[in-house]
Amino acid sequence: MRALIILFTIITSAGCSALMVGGGTPGGSPYQKDQGSAAQTQSNATVTANVKNRLASDSRVKMFNFGVSTDNGRVTLSGTVDSYAAREHAEKLAIGTDGVRAVENQVKVQSAQ
């Protein structure tokens, strides 16, 4: 009887370990997200590079350090600039880039003192 209880415990705990490893992960886990196709990842990288190039080659904003990330054509801009005009101009440059569907502008304006 004792051997049967031990065997039952081992079998049921082995099934639980699968839940602990990945099957029971909470929402938002990278193991549950659809990471997209390789083509989409390449497209994201291409859009990000194109936006960065436009920002780096524009005389009004090239002196600022922008963070750019892309997810399925949605670009997020980050960083700090010295005026609202520069912030808006960076957003317009990003919106005008091929492959960009939307822009989330998280760029902060910090005045020089």
C-alpha positions, -999 to +999 in steps of 0.1 A: +000+000+000+028+024+009+046+017-024+013+025-042+010+058-025+046+067-033+041+057-069+010+078-071+028+108-056+056+105-081+033+102-111+011+132-101+040+154-092+057+147-126+025+161-143+027+192-121+063+199-131+051+204-167+028+231-154+055+247-134+079+247-164+057+265-189+021+253-190+011+273-160+029+306-167+009+337-161-002+360-189+025+381-205+051+354-203+075+353-232+068+316-235+032+323-244+036+352-268+035+348-305+070+361-314+059+366-350+075+353-382+111+358-392+099+381-420+080+403-395+111+405-373+132+416-403+105+441-412+106+456-377+144+459-378+142+475-412+116+501-401+136+508-370+168+514-390+150+536-415+135+558-388+169+561-371+185+570-404+159+597-410+164+612-375+202+611-378+203+628-412+179+656-403+196+689-393+169+698-368+171+667-347+203+649-355+220+662-324+196+643-301+199+607-291+166+589-299+155+554-289+135+538-317+117+505-314+092+489-338+065+463-334+044+454-364+048+489-379+041+507-346+071+528-338+079+540-303+102+570-300+121+578-267+148+602-256+151+638-246+151+670-268+153+707-259+120+719-275+085+708-283+092+717-319+120+692-321+098+665-304+070+671-330+095+672-359+110+638-348+074+624-348+067+637-382+099+622-396+090+588-381+054+590-394+067+598-429+090+567-430+080+537-452+065+509-432+054+530-402+017+526-393+017+545-361+040+564-338+040+565-300+060+596-291+075+592-256+102+618-262+107+642-232+113+679-235+139+692-212+149+729-214+185+738-211+191+759-180 
